[in-house]
């Protein structure tokens, strides 16, 4: 006699309302990745950061967030995902206040690092709660499609919000907008969100916390500096040290009785490829944003408000891409085909970007829209694949791994593609130009304003052409990366099934192992 498994319960109105609440922290954390794009000129004028400091102001948030996501995911599985979410909301609000009133480049970098710590507590909890609230695979696929769309849309909205606020207020206002939303989350979260945790988590592996940080940060730092400054023993040593700590971290996970990241997760079919493909897609997405926002504002000479409004256009396809990808898979098209198509579409967006000149606004906007459409197709599917495959009691850990890959990929994309562009820019700027013109486009334009007549106009024109060439070079590298990513996507996902219908689950263990209740018990 065989016993048929009970079908997963369908989520009701309360769960979908709770999903809306979860979108608040997700939106703000993703917005903070891009919220400084249009504020950069004001920050440069006010705090006078060096070229390296400017990169760290952009990068440190995502670097710290990426380094701590695994820690916070494991912690959420132990103490409760809702509890960690609310702690993170309070911390994120406090760090936002510190960033808004930073008085120096160093202080802003430190505040952005604190925001990264706060953001690391928020992100694993949101996706883990989605996994526990929506046990039906079809409903979960829709919920994760919404999650992915908000995540990608938040990056675009962050730059728009930045432009609108900088147009009317000082640059610190881009951080103050976080405070009301976090306060709302602290009020509504305990009412609408269920608490969930792993009933048998084991001891927390504190040694893995510094090991994970030491594995991520030195590698990113070394790669970024080598690309911008050239080969140097100090940077090679930094990468080597990071890789050694990465090996120690992996060894710790394989030998610990209670590892932070259970190696068994990567033995689940499709989980490992999902993490890797998600990393590659965010590498491409964030690498392009670093250039296109500066292009619209500084090359096309748009005001912060004009630039932010124009940059909203490429985000429009995001609202279509996520649900469309989910529907295609549920209608019978394989995940491999959808993800591969997404990579090819996004590569064509980079191809268009490589053709842009100093006065190609519509081409750049079209390229950004095509790129975003393809990337969201990829991220929606690989996220659903990973979360559906992972055991529900490890939901926050699985979420943290996916988001670590995304944040690591995004930060690395900004650093590597940004550094490639910086190298091209410096090569194109004449050696006779003033020193600040060799650092950044903003520095060159600031110098040009102080030069008399034709000399200033000539320097500004040269700098804008050099930056456009830099964007073209980075776009070629991005297109090549995405086309290469399409090949393993087609191969590794070929035998991975799509979301199953009601009554079945992709994951390894039953939901009954999970302790979930609206009261938090």
N, C-alpha and C positions, 0 to 999 in steps of 0.2 A: 504494500500500500504506500502511495506517495502522498505527502502533505504539501498542498499548494501554499506558497507564501502569501501572507496578507498584503494586499496592495497598500502602498503608502497613502496616508491621508492627504486629501486635497486641502491646500491652504485657503482660508477664508478671507473675509474683508479685513479682519484685524491684522493678518500677516502682511497684506498688501499696503495697509496704512503704515505699519511698522517699517516696511521697506522704504516708504517715502521719508520717514524719520532718519533712516540710515544713510540716505542720500546727502544729508547735511554735512556730516564730517567728511564723507568721501569727496563731495564737491569742493570743500575748502582745502583739503589736503592736496588735491590735484591742482586747484587754482594757485596754490602757493609755489608750485613748480615754475609757473609762467608769470606770476603777478609782478615781477620786477622788470619785465622786458621793456615796457614803455616808460618805466620810471628810471631806467638806467641813465639817461642824459641828466636828469635832475640830481640823481645820486652822485654822478661823476662831478658835476659842478659844485655840489655841496660838500661832499666828503673827500673829493679828489683822490680816489683809489688809483693804484698803479694797474697796469694791464693784468698782472697776476692776481691782484686783489679783486679786480672786477670779475674775473673768472670764478674765484672762490666765493664771491657773494652769490653768484648764480648756482654754483655747484655744491656748496657745503650742505645745503638743506637735503638734497637728494642723496649725497654720500652718507651722511649720518643716518638718514632714514633707512637707506638700504642696509647699512651695517647693523641696525638694531631690529629690523623686522623679524628676523628669525627668533631673536630673544623674546620679543613681545608676543609672537605667535605661540610659542611654547608656554609663556606665562599666562596667556589668555585661556589656553586649554586647561590650565591648572586652577586659576583663581576665578574664572568665569569671564566670558567674552563681553557681557554687558558691563560688568564691573570695570574691566580694563578700558572699555570704550569711554565710560564716564570719567575715569581718572585722566585719560588722554585728553578729553575735551577741556577739562580745567587747566591742564598743563599747556595745551596749545593756546588757550586764551591768554594766559600769563606771558608766554613767550612772544605772542603777537604784540602785546603792549610794550615789551622791551625792545622789539625790533622797530616799532613805530617811532620811538624816541632815541634811537641810537645816535651818538654824537660823533662817531668816527667810523672809518671803514672796518677797523678791527672789532669795534663794538657790534656793528651790523653783522659781520661774519659770525661772531659768537652768538648773537640772537637767532640768526638763521640756523645755527647748529642746534640750539635749544628747540626751535620749531621742528627740526628733524626728529628730535627725541619724542616730542609730543605727537607728531604725525605717525611715528612708528607704533605708538600704542593704539591709534585709531584704525589704521588700514586693515590689519588682520582681523580685527573684530567685526568689521562691517561685512566682509565676504563670508566669514565663518558663520555669522548669524543668518545670512541669506541661505547658506547650506543647511542649517538646522531648521529654519522655518519652512523651507520648501523642499520636502522630501520626494515629491512626485517629480520624476525627471523632466517631463514636458514643462511643468510650471517652473522648475528650477532653471531650465534653459532660458525661459522668458525673463525671469528675474535677473539672471546673470547678464543677459543682453542689455537690460536696463542699466545694470551696474556698470557694465563696460561703456555704454554710451555716456553715462554721467561722468565717468572717469575721464574719458577722452574730451567730452564737452567742457569739463572743468578747466582743462589746460587752456582751451581756446577762450573760455569766459574769463579766466584770470587775466589774460592780456587785455581784453576789452575793459574789464573793470579797472585795470591799471590805467589805461588811457583816459577813461572818463574821470577818474579821481584826480590824476595828475593834472588834468586840464583845469580843474577848479580848486584843488587843494595842494598841500605839500606831499612829497613822496611817502611820508610815513602813514598817510591815510590808507594806503593799500593794505596795511596790516590791521588797522583798526576795524575794518569791515568784518573780521573774523569774530569779534567779541559778541555781537548780538546773536549770531547763529549758534555759537557754542553755548551761550546761555539758554537758548531755546532747546538745544539738545539735552542739556542737563535737567531741564524741566520735563520734557516729554519722554526721554529715554526710559526712566524707571516706570512710567505708566504703560507704554506701548510695547517695549522690547522684552522678550523673554530672556531669562538667564539660561546659560548652557555652559557645560564644562565636561571635561573628561572625568568619569567617575573613578578611574584607576590610573592617574597620570604618572605615578612613580616620583622619585625625588627629582628636584630641579637641579640641572647640571650647571652650576655657577661657573665652572671653569670654561665652559664653551662660550660664555658671553665675551670675555676679552679675546678669546681665540677667533671668534667670528669677526669682530671689529678689526683685529690685527691682520686678518686675511684680506679684507675688502679694501681698506683705506690706502695702505701703501702701494698696492698695485695700481689703483686709479690715479694716485698722485704721480707715480713714476711715469705711467703712460702719457699723462697729460703734459708733463714737463718735457719729456723726450720729444714729443711731437712739436712743441712750441720752441724749445730751446736747443734741441739737438741732443746727441748722445753725450752723456756725462756719467761718470762713475757713480755719483751720488744717486742718480735716478735708477740706474741699473741695480744698485744695491737695494733701493726701495722696493722695486718689483720683486727681486729675489727674496727679500725678507717676507713680503706679502705672500708669495707662493709657498714659502716654507711654513708659514702659519696656516695657510690653507690646507697643506698636507697634514699638519698636526690636528687641525679641526676635523678633517675627514677621519683620521685615525681615531680621534676621540669618539666620534659618533659610532664608529664600527665596533669599538671595544667597551664602551660604557654600558653599564647595566640599565641605565635610564637616560638615553641620549636625548639631546635637545631636538635633533632631527633624526627620526628613526630611518635607518637605511632601507627598511622594508617598503617605505613609500616609493622609492625609485624602482622597486621590483614590480610595481603595479603597471600593467600595460598602458602605455601612453602618457604616464605622468612625467617621466624624465624629458621626453621630447616636447611636451607642452611647456615645461619650464624654459627650455632652451629657445624654443620658437618665440615665446613671449618676450624673452630678453632681446632677441634680434629685432623684433618689430618695434619695441620702444626705443631701441638704439636709433633706428631710422627716424622715428617720429620726432623725438626731442632734438636730434641733431639738425633737422631741417628748421625747426622753430627758432633756434638760436640765430639763424641768418635771416629768415624771412621777415621777422618783426623789425629787425634793424634796417633791413632793406626798405621796407615801406616807410619807416619814419625818417631815416637819415639819408638814404639814397634818393628816394622820391620827394624828400623834403616835406613830408606831411606832419601836421601837428600831432600831438599825442592822441587827442580825441579822434581826429580823422583817421589816423593809422589804426587805432583800436576798432573803429567801426568797419573799416575796410577788411580788417583781418577776421571779422566775424563771418564773412561770406564763406570761406573755405570750411568752416565748421558745420555748415548746413547739411552736407551729405552724411555726417555722423549719425544724425537721427534716423536715417534710412538704412545705413549699412548694418548696424547691429541686429535689428529685427529681421532684416532681409536674410542675413547669414543664418540665423536660427531657423527661419522658415524653410530655407533651401535644404538644410540638413534634415529637418523633420519630414520634408516631402520625399526624402529618399536619396538626395545627392550626398555623396560621401564627404566626411570631414576633410579628407586629403584633398579632394577637388576644390572645396571651398577655400581652405587655407592656402593652397597653392595659387589659386586665382587671386586671392588677396595680396599675396606677395608680388605677383606679376603686375597687378594694377598699381600697387604703391611704387614699384620700380619705374613704371611709366611716368608717374608723377615726378619722380626725381629726374627722369630724362627730360621732361619739359622744363624743369627748373635749371637744368644745365644749359639750356638755350637762351636764358634770359639775358637781357642787356640792361644798361642803366635806366632805361625808360620803358619797362615791360611789366607794368602793374597787372594787367589782365592775365598775362601769361603766368606770372608768379602766383596770382590768386587761384587760377585754374589748376596749376601744378599742386598747390597745397591741398585743394579740395580732393583731387584724385589720390594723392598720397594718403590723406586721412581716411578716405573711404576704404582703401585697401587694407590699411593697418587695422581699422576697427573690425573688419571682417575676420582678420586673423585672431586678434585678441579675444573677441567674443567666443570663438570656437575653442581655442586652446584653454581658456579659463574654465569654460563649462566642462571640457574633457577632464581637466585636472581635478576640479572639485567634485565631479560625479564619481570619479574613480577612487578618491581618497576616502578612508573610513571616516564616518561622521564624528567619532570621538577625537580625531586628529584634524578637524576642520580648520582651526586657527593656524596650526602648524603648516598644513598644506597651503592655506591662503598666504601665509607669510613667505613661503618659498616662491610662490608665483609672483608676489609683489616685490620680493627682494630682487628677483630676476628683472622685473619691469623697472624698478627704480635704479638698479645697477645699470641696466641697459640704457635707460634714459640719461642718467648722469654720464655714463661712458660715451654715449652718442654726442652729447653736448661738448664733452671734453675732447674727444678724438676728432670728430668732424669739425668742431670749433677750432681746434688746434691746427688741423690741416688748412682750414681757411685762413687762420692767422699767419701761417707760414707763407701761403700764396700771397696774402695781402702785403706782408713785409717785403716779399720779393718784388712786387709790382711798384711799391712806393720808391721814388728816386732816393738815392743815398744823400742827396743834398737837402732833402726836406728836413725841417726841424724834428728833434727827437720825439716829441709827443705824437707827431704824425705817424711814427713807425709803430706806436703801441696799439692804438685803436682808431677806428673811423671817427668816433666821437672826439678823440684828441686832435685828429687832423682838422676836423671842421671847426673846433674851438680855436685852433691856431690860425686857420684861414680867415676867421672873422676879425682877427687883430691885424692881419696884413693889409697893406694899402692896395686898392684898385685891382689891377689884373693879377697881381701876385697871389692875392687871396682867392680870387676866382679860379685861377689855374690849379692851386693846391686842392681846393674843394673838388674840382672836376676830376683831378687825378685820383684823389682818395676814393671818390664814389666809384670810379671805374675799377680801381684796385679791389674794392670790397665786392663788387659784382663778380669779378674774376674769381675771388676767393669763394663766393657762394657757388659758382659754376663748378669749381674743382671739388668742393665738398659734395655737391650733388652727384657728380660722376662716381665718387667713392660710395655714396649711399645707394645708388642704383645697382652697382656691382654687388654690393652686399646683399641686397634684397633678392636679386636674381639667383645668387648662390644659395640663399636660404630656401628658395622655392623647391630646390632639388631634394634636400633631406625631408622637407615637409611632405612632398609627394610620396617618398619612400617609407618614412617612419609611421605615417598616419594611415597608410593604405589599408591596414587590417584593423583599424580601431573603429568600433561602431559609433554611430551617432546616438543622440538621446533616445532612450527607449520609451515606450508608451506607459500609461498608467498600469500599476501592478508590478513593476519591476524596478530594480535598482542596479546601478553600475558599480556601486561601492562594495567594499569587502565585507564590512560588518553591519549587522542590523541596527536600525535607529533605536531599538529598545535599549541598547547599551548607554545611550546618551541621556543625561539628566536634564530635562528641559521643563520649565514651568514659568508662567507669567509672574509669579511671585518671587522667583529667584531661588526657590528651594531645590 
